[in-house]
Amino acid sequence: MKFAVCNEMFEERDIEWVLRFAAETGFHGVEIAPFTLAKSVTEIPPERREEIRSAAKDTGVEIVGLHWLLVSPKGLYLNSTDEGVRKKTFGYFCDLIEFCGDLGGSVMVVGSPKQRNVPDGVPKGRVWEITRQFFIDCLPTAKKRGVTICIEPLAREETNFINTTAEGIKLVDEIGSPYFKLHLDAKAMHDEARPIEGIIESSRGYLAHFHANDANRKAPGFGETDFVPIFRSLKETGYEGYVSIEVFDNDPGPLVMAKEGLAYLKKCYAAAAT
């Protein structure tokens, strides 16, 4: 199992520092939130992209990919019924795919709950079709750059669109491409009305990326979520991707969260193998 950490939890630290810290702590990869580097990835020139890629290579840590994709710049909305907004978002999403490829990343997690909500008065079926076509149109760029787009089911308190793994799988099936897969998040899965192990089992063959966090929004090991059965289920389904720590509540601090969270995950992984 390969372990990564998301860079936004380190707040103002630059990406080179995060890569060095990840290597020293024992992570295999770093996952990047683009808004931590610039308001728009179009502002990041080729030479800076190469610097980041080289820094990762020098530390021996892989840049896994991107998440928190549409936070910035303002005004993005992937399934907007406004064609102008949708075109703007599509153009930027393709820019993100290119950026991910330039850094050497291979996955992009589509969370962005506020940029995918079903607007009041709009039929959900229409929004579904807009979303499906949006991602189909992104596939040529994703294939060219070797980047897999991963849809993330999220809790109902965060968004009203794609809240269950079954809905995520349905979208993956309808798009039908090896460059569009499923992402699962431990915190979000607590919102579903079935055990996490069963959810993971249902994702067999669909899952391309996994976020590790506790139901309380902290790092693994800082709450009640037991990762032993999670790792057991991931192993049984043949999952070979990254398990990436994503934190929303940084108390008692990002360094403690990252170090102890990783130690806890490794302990659980070892227990799951016995």
CORTABEL-V568616 format. One record per run of one state. SS is the DSSP state (@ for helix, = for strand, . for the rest). FROM is the first residue (numbers start at 1). TO is the last residue. If there is no record, write none. Layout:
ss = {SS:SS}
from = {FROM:FROM}
to = {TO:TO}
//
This chain:
ss = {.:=:@:.:@:.:=:@:.:@:.:@:.:=:.:@:.:=:.:@:.:@:.:=:.:@:.:=:@:.:@:.:=:.:@:.:=:.:@:.}
from = {1:2:7:11:15:26:29:34:37:41:44:46:60:62:68:83:104:107:111:113:116:124:146:148:153:165:176:180:186:190:196:203:207:213:227:237:242:246:254:273}
to = {1:6:10:14:25:28:33:36:40:43:45:59:61:67:82:103:106:110:112:115:123:145:147:152:164:175:179:185:189:195:202:206:212:226:236:241:245:253:272:274}
//
